[in-house]
Amino acid sequence: MSTAVKGALSATVGLFTFGLLVFVPAGTTHYWQGWAFLAVFALSTIPSVYLARTNPAALERRLQAGPSAETRPLQKILITVIFVAFPATFIVSALDWRYGWSRVPAPVSVIGDLLVAIGLALAMLVVVQNGYAAANVRVEEGQALVSTGLYGRVRHPMYTGNVLLMLGIPLALASYWGLFLIVPGLLVLVLRIRDEEELLREELDGYREYTRRVRYRLLPYVW
């Protein structure tokens, strides 16, 4: 199966799964916030078509995700937590909307969709700038250090996009309670980054010097 076909299949299955995670807990399809959210994710698959044509190897790396794709024990645990927490955000947010635990104005949901769109666009730009940006933590033979573009701002711009996603998803789905899942999400990201940087310092040429030039890991002027 070609990378382009695998990418299209992954996107289709992903959107279908997201739909189930949103509309089943909501108890209805009359949930415009859910449809708007899915539309944003659907549009985010378009750049993957470009990547499949220009750099299929990079897309292949993004498709290799999950605990079995990780080689470091801590990363296996962390990615398992992510695979549980991510769908939990959808479910909690949809239940919040269904039972009216919090009241989120429509403009706030639109802002949430914008955050999701920016986070997804940022993640795709990272892959364009660094074709070795895999979904798992590893260093490949011949991999070169990328220190320009987004990597000149923070050392892990892909995870910066993930933070925007974590913030945007609950708001897009009209939930404030879903925001509480950001706390464990950030903790997992911090642990993942620290462990990943141990590997990069050991195996990626020039990374130690790079950390001295680019001080911030995730958010400029914060951390």
N, C-alpha and C positions, 0 to 999 in steps of 0.2 A: 504494500500500500504506500503510495507517495505521501510525502510530507504535507502537500497541499490538501490532499483528501483527508488525511488524519487531522489536520487543523480544522477543516470544515466540519468533520464529524464531531470533534471535540467541542467546537463552538455550538453546534446544534444540540448536543446532549447537555451542555452546560446551560443553555437558555431554557431548555425543557425542565431541567432540574431546578433552576432558579424559579421558574413559574410555579412548580409544585410547592417549593418552600415558601413562596409568597401567598399564593391564592388558597391553598388548603388550610393553613392556619387562619387566614382572613375569613374563611367560610363563604366567600363569594368572589365572583369575577368583577363585580361592580366596585372597583377599587382603582381609581384613576392613578393614584400614586404608584401602585404596583405596575400598571401598564407603562407609565412614564419611565420608571426605573428600568424595566426590561428593555424599553426602546433604547435607552442610553447604552446598555450593555450590548444590544444588537448592533448598534452603530460602531461600537468599539471593535467589532470583528472585522470591519473593513480594512484597517491597516494590516491585519494579519494576512490578507490576500496579497498585499504589496510585499510583505516580508517573505511570503512563500515563493514569490517570483524572484526577489532580489537576493535573499539570504536564507534559503531553506534550512541550512544548518542551525542558524540562530533560532528559527521557529521550532525545530526539532528539540533543541535544548529546553525551550519553554514548555514543551509538551511532556517532558520527563519530570513529573512531579509526584510527590507522595513519600511516605516513610520508606518504601522499598528502594527509592531512588537515592536516598541519603546514605553516605558511607560512615558518618560520624555518629556515635551512639546518642549524644545529646541532641543532635539535629533530628534524629528519628523520633525522639520524644516530642520535641518542639513542633515538628510539622504535624504530628498526630493531634496535638492540642489545637493547632490552627485548623485542621480539617474538621474538628468538632465545633470550635468557636465560631468559625465563619458561617456555617449554615444556621447556628443558633441565633446569630444576629438577625437573620431573615425571619426566623420563626418568632422570636420575641417581639420584633418590630411589628409583624403582621398581627400578632395576638393583641398587642397594645392598641393598634388601630381598631381591631374588631370590638374590643371591650371598652374602648375609650378611657384607658388608664391615663393617657395624657392627650392634650389638645394641641396639635401642631398646625399653625396657620399654613395655608397653601403656599405663600411666598417662601416660607422656610423649607418646605419640601422641594421647591424649585431650586433653592440654594443647595440643598442636599444633592440633587441631580447634577448640578454644576460641579460640585466637589467630586462626585463619582467620575464624571466625564474628565475632569482635569487629572485625577489620579490615574485613570486608565490611559490617558494620553501621555502622561509622564512616564508610565511604565513602558509604553511602546517606544517612546523616544529614547529611553535608556537602552533598549534592545537594538535600536538603529545605531546608536553611538558605540555600543559595546556588544558585539555579536556573541561574546562569551558569557553574557548575563543569563545564566541558567536558572531554572526553577529549583535547583538543589545546590548545595554547597560543595564545590569542588574546584580544582585547578587542573586544566588540561595541558597536555604536552604542547609546547610552543605558544601557550597563551601569553599575550603581551599586556602589560599594564596600561589601562586607559585613565588618563588624568586630566583630560580636557572636557569641554562641554559641561554637562551636568555634573560630571565627576570632578570638575574644578571647583564646584560649590560645596558639595557634600560627598562623603566617601560611599554612601549607599543610597543613591537617588531612587532606586527601585522601591526601597522600603519607605522612602518619603511619600511616594505615590500610594503605598499601602496605608499609611496613616490617613491620607485624605479619603481613601475608600472607607476606612473604619469610621471616620467621622461622618461621611456623606451618606452611607447606606441607611442608618436608622432615620436620619432626617428626611431622606428621599421617601422613605416608607411611612412617614408621618408618626415617628416615635421618638420620645425622649428617653424612655426606659431602655431602649436598645443601646443608648450611648454608654451605659454602665459597662458593657462588654468591651469598651475601649481599654479599660484598665488592664484586664488580663492580656488583651491583645498587645498592648505596648510592652508589658513585661516580657512576653514571649519574643517580641522583636528585639528588645535590648539583649536578652540572653542569646538569641540567634546571631546578632551582630558581633557580640563579644567572642563567641566561639568561632564564627567565620573569620574574624580578623586574626585569631591565633593561627589558623590554617594559612591565610594569605601572607602573614609575616614569614612563615616558615617556607612556603613553596612558590610564592609569586615574586619574581625579581623586581626590586625597586619599591616594594610596597612599604617597607619601613620608612624610607625617605619620603614617600608620598604622604604618609600619615603625619609627618612633620610639616609638610607644606599645606595640606588640607586638614584643618583642625577638627572640623565638625563631621560627625558620623551621619546624623539623620536630619537635623534641622539647623540651619544657619543661626549662629549666636545663641543656641540653646544647648545642643549636645551633639 
